[in-house]
Amino acid sequence: MPVERYLGRLCPYASDCPVYQGTLKIKGINFFIIKNVFCNRNYKGWKNCKRFELADNNREIPVTATPYKYK
């Protein structure tokens, strides 16, 4: 049986997200893991992302914000 790679819907902010686009690297964390834990999991993953929380509340997102922290 093939492994299902698609875990849900893509975050609505992914096209503007430097973490998802790979321009903001998170030291020591694999890009594939970030995308599958936060970005591709529908609301279940999105609600745990600090960048999503800020964007969804129409708040300014610091340039260095990651899914784990605001700064």
N, CA, C and O atoms as a GROMACS GRO file, in nm:
protein
  284
    1MET      N    1   0.085  -0.118   0.000
    1MET     CA    2   0.000   0.000   0.000
    1MET      C    3   0.090   0.125   0.000
    1MET      O    4   0.181   0.134   0.082
    2PRO      N    5   0.066   0.221  -0.090
    2PRO     CA    6   0.150   0.341  -0.095
    2PRO      C    7   0.130   0.430   0.028
    2PRO      O    8   0.022   0.434   0.086
    3VAL      N    9   0.236   0.499   0.065
    3VAL     CA   10   0.230   0.591   0.178
    3VAL      C   11   0.160   0.719   0.132
    3VAL      O   12   0.194   0.775   0.028
    4GLU      N   13   0.062   0.764   0.209
    4GLU     CA   14  -0.010   0.888   0.178
    4GLU      C   15   0.077   1.006   0.218
    4GLU      O   16   0.107   1.023   0.337
    5ARG      N   17   0.118   1.087   0.122
    5ARG     CA   18   0.206   1.201   0.149
    5ARG      C   19   0.128   1.328   0.180
    5ARG      O   20   0.179   1.417   0.249
    6TYR      N   21   0.009   1.336   0.131
    6TYR     CA   22  -0.070   1.457   0.152
    6TYR      C   23  -0.143   1.445   0.285
    6TYR      O   24  -0.226   1.355   0.302
    7LEU      N   25  -0.113   1.533   0.378
    7LEU     CA   26  -0.168   1.522   0.512
    7LEU      C   27  -0.287   1.614   0.538
    7LEU      O   28  -0.346   1.607   0.646
    8GLY      N   29  -0.322   1.697   0.444
    8GLY     CA   30  -0.433   1.789   0.464
    8GLY      C   31  -0.422   1.904   0.366
    8GLY      O   32  -0.354   1.894   0.264
    9ARG      N   33  -0.489   2.012   0.397
    9ARG     CA   34  -0.485   2.128   0.310
    9ARG      C   35  -0.368   2.218   0.345
    9ARG      O   36  -0.323   2.223   0.459
   10LEU      N   37  -0.319   2.288   0.244
   10LEU     CA   38  -0.208   2.380   0.260
   10LEU      C   39  -0.254   2.506   0.331
   10LEU      O   40  -0.364   2.555   0.307
   11CYS      N   41  -0.169   2.559   0.417
   11CYS     CA   42  -0.196   2.683   0.489
   11CYS      C   43  -0.230   2.794   0.390
   11CYS      O   44  -0.164   2.808   0.288
   12PRO      N   45  -0.333   2.873   0.420
   12PRO     CA   46  -0.371   2.980   0.329
   12PRO      C   47  -0.267   3.092   0.318
   12PRO      O   48  -0.274   3.174   0.227
   13TYR      N   49  -0.170   3.094   0.408
   13TYR     CA   50  -0.066   3.197   0.407
   13TYR      C   51   0.066   3.145   0.350
   13TYR      O   52   0.166   3.218   0.348
   14ALA      N   53   0.069   3.022   0.303
   14ALA     CA   54   0.193   2.959   0.256
   14ALA      C   55   0.260   3.034   0.142
   14ALA      O   56   0.383   3.039   0.136
   15SER      N   57   0.184   3.092   0.053
   15SER     CA   58   0.245   3.158  -0.063
   15SER      C   59   0.326   3.282  -0.023
   15SER      O   60   0.416   3.323  -0.096
   16ASP      N   61   0.296   3.340   0.091
   16ASP     CA   62   0.369   3.457   0.141
   16ASP      C   63   0.462   3.425   0.259
   16ASP      O   64   0.528   3.515   0.311
   17CYS      N   65   0.466   3.301   0.299
   17CYS     CA   66   0.542   3.262   0.418
   17CYS      C   67   0.687   3.228   0.382
   17CYS      O   68   0.712   3.136   0.304
   18PRO      N   69   0.783   3.301   0.440
   18PRO     CA   70   0.923   3.271   0.411
   18PRO      C   71   0.969   3.136   0.465
   18PRO      O   72   1.066   3.078   0.415
   19VAL      N   73   0.902   3.086   0.566
   19VAL     CA   74   0.936   2.953   0.619
   19VAL      C   75   0.894   2.849   0.517
   19VAL      O   76   0.972   2.760   0.482
   20TYR      N   77   0.771   2.857   0.470
   20TYR     CA   78   0.721   2.761   0.372
   20TYR      C   79   0.796   2.772   0.240
   20TYR      O   80   0.825   2.670   0.176
   21GLN      N   81   0.828   2.893   0.200
   21GLN     CA   82   0.898   2.914   0.073
   21GLN      C   83   1.047   2.878   0.082
   21GLN      O   84   1.115   2.872  -0.020
   22GLY      N   85   1.096   2.855   0.202
   22GLY     CA   86   1.234   2.813   0.220
   22GLY      C   87   1.336   2.926   0.226
   22GLY      O   88   1.456   2.900   0.222
   23THR      N   89   1.289   3.050   0.236
   23THR     CA   90   1.383   3.162   0.244
   23THR      C   91   1.421   3.195   0.389
   23THR      O   92   1.520   3.264   0.412
   24LEU      N   93   1.344   3.148   0.485
   24LEU     CA   94   1.378   3.163   0.627
   24LEU      C   95   1.404   3.024   0.683
   24LEU      O   96   1.312   2.946   0.704
   25LYS      N   97   1.530   2.994   0.706
   25LYS     CA   98   1.570   2.863   0.756
   25LYS      C   99   1.564   2.859   0.908
   25LYS      O  100   1.589   2.960   0.975
   26ILE      N  101   1.530   2.744   0.961
   26ILE     CA  102   1.526   2.724   1.106
   26ILE      C  103   1.638   2.624   1.138
   26ILE      O  104   1.631   2.507   1.102
   27LYS      N  105   1.738   2.674   1.205
   27LYS     CA  106   1.857   2.593   1.234
   27LYS      C  107   1.822   2.464   1.307
   27LYS      O  108   1.750   2.465   1.407
   28GLY      N  109   1.874   2.355   1.255
   28GLY     CA  110   1.859   2.226   1.319
   28GLY      C  111   1.726   2.156   1.294
   28GLY      O  112   1.700   2.050   1.351
   29ILE      N  113   1.640   2.215   1.210
   29ILE     CA  114   1.510   2.153   1.183
   29ILE      C  115   1.493   2.134   1.033
   29ILE      O  116   1.511   2.227   0.955
   30ASN      N  117   1.460   2.014   0.994
   30ASN     CA  118   1.442   1.978   0.854
   30ASN      C  119   1.321   2.050   0.795
   30ASN      O  120   1.213   2.052   0.854
   31PHE      N  121   1.340   2.109   0.677
   31PHE     CA  122   1.235   2.181   0.606
   31PHE      C  123   1.112   2.092   0.581
   31PHE      O  124   0.999   2.139   0.595
   32PHE      N  125   1.133   1.966   0.545
   32PHE     CA  126   1.024   1.871   0.521
   32PHE      C  127   0.938   1.854   0.646
   32PHE      O  128   0.815   1.846   0.637
   33ILE      N  129   1.001   1.847   0.762
   33ILE     CA  130   0.930   1.831   0.889
   33ILE      C  131   0.841   1.953   0.915
   33ILE      O  132   0.724   1.938   0.949
   34ILE      N  133   0.897   2.073   0.899
   34ILE     CA  134   0.820   2.197   0.920
   34ILE      C  135   0.695   2.196   0.833
   34ILE      O  136   0.585   2.221   0.882
   35LYS      N  137   0.713   2.168   0.705
   35LYS     CA  138   0.601   2.172   0.611
   35LYS      C  139   0.492   2.071   0.650
   35LYS      O  140   0.373   2.101   0.640
   36ASN      N  141   0.532   1.954   0.693
   36ASN     CA  142   0.434   1.851   0.724
   36ASN      C  143   0.373   1.864   0.864
   36ASN      O  144   0.262   1.816   0.887
   37VAL      N  145   0.442   1.926   0.955
   37VAL     CA  146   0.388   1.945   1.090
   37VAL      C  147   0.296   2.066   1.095
   37VAL      O  148   0.192   2.063   1.161
   38PHE      N  149   0.333   2.173   1.026
   38PHE     CA  150   0.257   2.297   1.034
   38PHE      C  151   0.178   2.330   0.907
   38PHE      O  152   0.059   2.358   0.914
   39CYS      N  153   0.242   2.328   0.794
   39CYS     CA  154   0.186   2.387   0.672
   39CYS      C  155   0.085   2.301   0.597
   39CYS      O  156  -0.012   2.353   0.541
   40ASN      N  157   0.104   2.172   0.595
   40ASN     CA  158   0.021   2.083   0.515
   40ASN      C  159  -0.079   2.001   0.596
   40ASN      O  160  -0.123   1.895   0.551
   41ARG      N  161  -0.114   2.047   0.714
   41ARG     CA  162  -0.198   1.964   0.802
   41ARG      C  163  -0.336   2.018   0.828
   41ARG      O  164  -0.405   1.973   0.920
   42ASN      N  165  -0.377   2.114   0.749
   42ASN     CA  166  -0.506   2.175   0.772
   42ASN      C  167  -0.502   2.249   0.906
   42ASN      O  168  -0.393   2.275   0.959
   43TYR      N  169  -0.615   2.282   0.960
   43TYR     CA  170  -0.620   2.364   1.082
   43TYR      C  171  -0.549   2.298   1.199
   43TYR      O  172  -0.500   2.367   1.288
   44LYS      N  173  -0.542   2.166   1.200
   44LYS     CA  174  -0.475   2.094   1.309
   44LYS      C  175  -0.329   2.139   1.324
   44LYS      O  176  -0.281   2.154   1.436
   45GLY      N  177  -0.259   2.160   1.215
   45GLY     CA  178  -0.122   2.207   1.219
   45GLY      C  179  -0.112   2.357   1.225
   45GLY      O  180  -0.029   2.412   1.297
   46TRP      N  181  -0.199   2.425   1.149
   46TRP     CA  182  -0.194   2.571   1.142
   46TRP      C  183  -0.212   2.636   1.279
   46TRP      O  184  -0.143   2.732   1.311
   47LYS      N  185  -0.303   2.582   1.359
   47LYS     CA  186  -0.332   2.646   1.488
   47LYS      C  187  -0.212   2.643   1.583
   47LYS      O  188  -0.210   2.717   1.682
   48ASN      N  189  -0.114   2.558   1.555
   48ASN     CA  190   0.006   2.549   1.638
   48ASN      C  191   0.120   2.637   1.587
   48ASN      O  192   0.225   2.645   1.650
   49CYS      N  193   0.098   2.703   1.473
   49CYS     CA  194   0.202   2.786   1.412
   49CYS      C  195   0.188   2.931   1.457
   49CYS      O  196   0.082   2.992   1.443
   50LYS      N  197   0.296   2.984   1.511
   50LYS     CA  198   0.294   3.123   1.560
   50LYS      C  199   0.274   3.221   1.445
   50LYS      O  200   0.205   3.321   1.463
   51ARG      N  201   0.332   3.196   1.329
   51ARG     CA  202   0.314   3.284   1.213
   51ARG      C  203   0.167   3.284   1.170
   51ARG      O  204   0.112   3.389   1.138
   52PHE      N  205   0.105   3.167   1.167
   52PHE     CA  206  -0.036   3.157   1.130
   52PHE      C  207  -0.122   3.235   1.230
   52PHE      O  208  -0.213   3.308   1.190
   53GLU      N  209  -0.093   3.220   1.357
   53GLU     CA  210  -0.169   3.290   1.461
   53GLU      C  211  -0.165   3.441   1.440
   53GLU      O  212  -0.268   3.508   1.448
   54LEU      N  213  -0.047   3.494   1.412
   54LEU     CA  214  -0.034   3.638   1.388
   54LEU      C  215  -0.110   3.679   1.261
   54LEU      O  216  -0.186   3.776   1.263
   55ALA      N  217  -0.090   3.607   1.154
   55ALA     CA  218  -0.155   3.641   1.026
   55ALA      C  219  -0.307   3.632   1.038
   55ALA      O  220  -0.379   3.717   0.987
   56ASP      N  221  -0.354   3.528   1.104
   56ASP     CA  222  -0.498   3.506   1.116
   56ASP      C  223  -0.566   3.612   1.203
   56ASP      O  224  -0.686   3.634   1.193
   57ASN      N  225  -0.488   3.677   1.288
   57ASN     CA  226  -0.540   3.784   1.374
   57ASN      C  227  -0.504   3.923   1.321
   57ASN      O  228  -0.513   4.022   1.392
   58ASN      N  229  -0.462   3.926   1.193
   58ASN     CA  230  -0.426   4.053   1.127
   58ASN      C  231  -0.322   4.133   1.204
   58ASN      O  232  -0.329   4.255   1.211
   59ARG      N  233  -0.227   4.062   1.262
   59ARG     CA  234  -0.119   4.128   1.336
   59ARG      C  235   0.008   4.126   1.251
   59ARG      O  236   0.025   4.041   1.164
   60GLU      N  237   0.095   4.220   1.278
   60GLU     CA  238   0.222   4.226   1.206
   60GLU      C  239   0.306   4.103   1.239
   60GLU      O  240   0.313   4.060   1.354
   61ILE      N  241   0.368   4.047   1.137
   61ILE     CA  242   0.452   3.928   1.156
   61ILE      C  243   0.598   3.970   1.149
   61ILE      O  244   0.643   4.017   1.044
   62PRO      N  245   0.673   3.955   1.258
   62PRO     CA  246   0.815   3.989   1.254
   62PRO      C  247   0.886   3.906   1.146
   62PRO      O  248   0.850   3.790   1.122
   63VAL      N  249   0.984   3.964   1.084
   63VAL     CA  250   1.057   3.897   0.975
   63VAL      C  251   1.118   3.766   1.020
   63VAL      O  252   1.126   3.671   0.942
   64THR      N  253   1.160   3.759   1.146
   64THR     CA  254   1.226   3.640   1.199
   64THR      C  255   1.130   3.542   1.266
   64THR      O  256   1.175   3.442   1.322
   65ALA      N  257   1.001   3.568   1.264
   65ALA     CA  258   0.905   3.477   1.328
   65ALA      C  259   0.907   3.342   1.258
   65ALA      O  260   0.916   3.333   1.136
   66THR      N  261   0.897   3.237   1.338
   66THR     CA  262   0.892   3.100   1.286
   66THR      C  263   0.763   3.036   1.337
   66THR      O  264   0.689   3.100   1.412
   67PRO      N  265   0.735   2.913   1.298
   67PRO     CA  266   0.617   2.846   1.352
   67PRO      C  267   0.625   2.827   1.504
   67PRO      O  268   0.524   2.809   1.571
   68TYR      N  269   0.748   2.832   1.557
   68TYR     CA  270   0.770   2.808   1.700
   68TYR      C  271   0.771   2.932   1.787
   68TYR      O  272   0.738   2.926   1.905
   69LYS      N  273   0.808   3.047   1.728
   69LYS     CA  274   0.822   3.167   1.811
   69LYS      C  275   0.796   3.293   1.729
   69LYS      O  276   0.808   3.293   1.606
   70TYR      N  277   0.761   3.398   1.798
   70TYR     CA  278   0.728   3.525   1.732
   70TYR      C  279   0.852   3.601   1.685
   70TYR      O  280   0.844   3.672   1.586
   71LYS      N  281   0.965   3.587   1.753
   71LYS     CA  282   1.086   3.664   1.719
   71LYS      C  283   1.196   3.573   1.674
   71LYS      O  284   1.305   3.621   1.642
   0.00000   0.00000   0.00000
